[in-house]
Amino acid sequence: GSEGCGGGAGGGGRRKRWLVPLPPGGLALVACCVQLYPASDYRHAVLSPCALLVAEVLAQEGLPRGRVGLRRTLFLCSQALKLVTPSKRFMPELHTTLHRLLAASLGGGGSGGGGVGWAGA
């Protein structure tokens, strides 16, 4: 069968989390949703699930591998910022991701470990 995206209630803690790199079509869909619908609503039938998807992808452990992964991550960060700014919300996944990227680019390594193709001189 097909796997769910987060495991069941209390059952997904020991399983390895699968990574969800959004394809270009998924990134375009997120961008369209952010552009078309009002982000200032507290609950929105389209933007609330979209914000959850963006937060889930940003919350994945590790640093992006290569320049394409970095561009996708930075694009998702910009979309997340557009989602939370009008409603004055806080998205901890956005903060953590930006902190990891900044630490890796400055040579701190971040929580994902080495091997990133975009950090370093």
C-alpha positions as a Markdown table, in Angstrom:
| # | Residue | x | y | z |
|---|---|---|---|---|
| 1 | Gly | 0.0 | 0.0 | 0.0 |
| 2 | Ser | 0.9 | 3.6 | 0.1 |
| 3 | Glu | 2.6 | 5.3 | 3.1 |
| 4 | Gly | 1.2 | 8.3 | 4.9 |
| 5 | Cys | 3.1 | 11.4 | 5.4 |
| 6 | Gly | 3.5 | 11.4 | 9.1 |
| 7 | Gly | 2.8 | 8.0 | 10.5 |
| 8 | Gly | -0.1 | 7.2 | 12.7 |
| 9 | Ala | -0.9 | 8.6 | 16.1 |
| 10 | Gly | 2.2 | 7.8 | 18.2 |
| 11 | Gly | 3.4 | 5.2 | 15.8 |
| 12 | Gly | 5.9 | 7.1 | 13.6 |
| 13 | Gly | 8.6 | 7.9 | 16.2 |
| 14 | Arg | 10.9 | 5.0 | 15.4 |
| 15 | Arg | 10.5 | 4.9 | 11.6 |
| 16 | Lys | 13.0 | 6.8 | 9.5 |
| 17 | Arg | 11.3 | 10.0 | 8.2 |
| 18 | Trp | 11.1 | 10.1 | 4.5 |
| 19 | Leu | 12.2 | 13.2 | 2.7 |
| 20 | Val | 9.9 | 15.2 | 0.5 |
| 21 | Pro | 11.8 | 17.2 | -2.0 |
| 22 | Leu | 9.1 | 19.2 | -3.7 |
| 23 | Pro | 9.3 | 19.0 | -7.5 |
| 24 | Pro | 9.2 | 22.2 | -9.5 |
| 25 | Gly | 5.4 | 21.7 | -10.1 |
| 26 | Gly | 4.9 | 21.6 | -6.3 |
| 27 | Leu | 6.9 | 24.7 | -5.8 |
| 28 | Ala | 4.9 | 26.5 | -8.5 |
| 29 | Leu | 1.6 | 25.3 | -6.8 |
| 30 | Val | 2.8 | 26.7 | -3.5 |
| 31 | Ala | 3.8 | 30.0 | -5.1 |
| 32 | Cys | 0.4 | 30.3 | -6.9 |
| 33 | Cys | -1.5 | 29.6 | -3.7 |
| 34 | Val | 0.5 | 32.2 | -1.8 |
| 35 | Gln | -0.1 | 34.8 | -4.6 |
| 36 | Leu | -3.9 | 34.1 | -5.1 |
| 37 | Tyr | -5.3 | 33.6 | -1.6 |
| 38 | Pro | -5.2 | 36.0 | 1.4 |
| 39 | Ala | -2.5 | 35.0 | 3.9 |
| 40 | Ser | -4.0 | 37.2 | 6.6 |
| 41 | Asp | -6.9 | 34.8 | 7.3 |
| 42 | Tyr | -6.5 | 32.8 | 10.5 |
| 43 | Arg | -7.8 | 29.6 | 8.9 |
| 44 | His | -8.0 | 29.3 | 5.2 |
| 45 | Ala | -9.2 | 26.2 | 3.2 |
| 46 | Val | -6.2 | 26.4 | 0.9 |
| 47 | Leu | -3.5 | 28.2 | 2.7 |
| 48 | Ser | -3.6 | 26.4 | 6.0 |
| 49 | Pro | -2.8 | 23.0 | 4.4 |
| 50 | Cys | -0.2 | 24.8 | 2.1 |
| 51 | Ala | 1.5 | 26.3 | 5.2 |
| 52 | Leu | 1.5 | 22.8 | 6.8 |
| 53 | Leu | 3.2 | 21.3 | 3.7 |
| 54 | Val | 5.8 | 24.1 | 3.6 |
| 55 | Ala | 6.5 | 23.7 | 7.3 |
| 56 | Glu | 6.8 | 19.9 | 6.9 |
| 57 | Val | 9.3 | 20.2 | 4.1 |
| 58 | Leu | 11.3 | 22.9 | 5.9 |
| 59 | Ala | 11.4 | 20.8 | 9.1 |
| 60 | Gln | 13.2 | 17.9 | 7.4 |
| 61 | Glu | 16.5 | 17.2 | 9.0 |
| 62 | Gly | 19.8 | 17.9 | 7.1 |
| 63 | Leu | 21.0 | 20.5 | 4.8 |
| 64 | Pro | 20.1 | 20.7 | 1.1 |
| 65 | Arg | 22.6 | 18.9 | -1.1 |
| 66 | Gly | 23.8 | 20.9 | -4.0 |
| 67 | Arg | 22.8 | 24.2 | -5.5 |
| 68 | Val | 19.4 | 23.1 | -6.7 |
| 69 | Gly | 18.4 | 21.9 | -3.2 |
| 70 | Leu | 19.6 | 25.2 | -1.8 |
| 71 | Arg | 17.6 | 27.2 | -4.3 |
| 72 | Arg | 14.5 | 25.1 | -3.5 |
| 73 | Thr | 15.0 | 25.6 | 0.2 |
| 74 | Leu | 15.5 | 29.3 | -0.1 |
| 75 | Phe | 12.4 | 29.6 | -2.4 |
| 76 | Leu | 10.3 | 27.7 | 0.2 |
| 77 | Cys | 11.7 | 30.0 | 2.9 |
| 78 | Ser | 10.6 | 33.0 | 0.9 |
| 79 | Gln | 7.1 | 31.5 | 0.4 |
| 80 | Ala | 6.9 | 30.7 | 4.1 |
| 81 | Leu | 7.8 | 34.3 | 5.0 |
| 82 | Lys | 5.0 | 35.5 | 2.6 |
| 83 | Leu | 2.6 | 33.1 | 4.4 |
| 84 | Val | 3.4 | 34.2 | 8.0 |
| 85 | Thr | 4.1 | 38.0 | 7.6 |
| 86 | Pro | 0.6 | 39.3 | 6.9 |
| 87 | Ser | -1.0 | 37.3 | 9.7 |
| 88 | Lys | 1.9 | 38.0 | 12.1 |
| 89 | Arg | 2.5 | 34.4 | 12.9 |
| 90 | Phe | 5.6 | 32.5 | 13.9 |
| 91 | Met | 6.8 | 29.4 | 12.0 |
| 92 | Pro | 9.5 | 27.7 | 13.9 |
| 93 | Glu | 10.5 | 25.5 | 10.9 |
| 94 | Leu | 11.3 | 28.7 | 9.0 |
| 95 | His | 13.5 | 30.0 | 11.8 |
| 96 | Thr | 15.3 | 26.7 | 12.3 |
| 97 | Thr | 15.9 | 26.2 | 8.5 |
| 98 | Leu | 17.3 | 29.7 | 8.1 |
| 99 | His | 19.5 | 29.2 | 11.2 |
| 100 | Arg | 20.9 | 25.9 | 9.8 |
| 101 | Leu | 21.6 | 27.5 | 6.4 |
| 102 | Leu | 23.3 | 30.4 | 7.9 |
| 103 | Ala | 25.4 | 28.2 | 10.2 |
| 104 | Ala | 26.5 | 26.0 | 7.3 |
| 105 | Ser | 27.4 | 28.9 | 5.1 |
| 106 | Leu | 29.5 | 30.5 | 7.8 |
| 107 | Gly | 31.3 | 27.2 | 8.4 |
| 108 | Gly | 29.4 | 26.1 | 11.6 |
| 109 | Gly | 28.2 | 22.9 | 10.0 |
| 110 | Gly | 24.6 | 23.1 | 11.2 |
| 111 | Ser | 22.7 | 20.1 | 12.4 |
| 112 | Gly | 22.8 | 18.2 | 9.1 |
| 113 | Gly | 26.5 | 17.4 | 8.9 |
| 114 | Gly | 29.0 | 17.9 | 6.2 |
| 115 | Gly | 29.0 | 17.3 | 2.5 |
| 116 | Val | 27.1 | 20.3 | 1.2 |
| 117 | Gly | 28.2 | 21.4 | -2.2 |
| 118 | Trp | 27.2 | 25.0 | -1.9 |
| 119 | Ala | 28.9 | 26.0 | 1.4 |
| 120 | Gly | 32.5 | 26.9 | 1.7 |
| 121 | Ala | 35.0 | 28.7 | -0.4 |
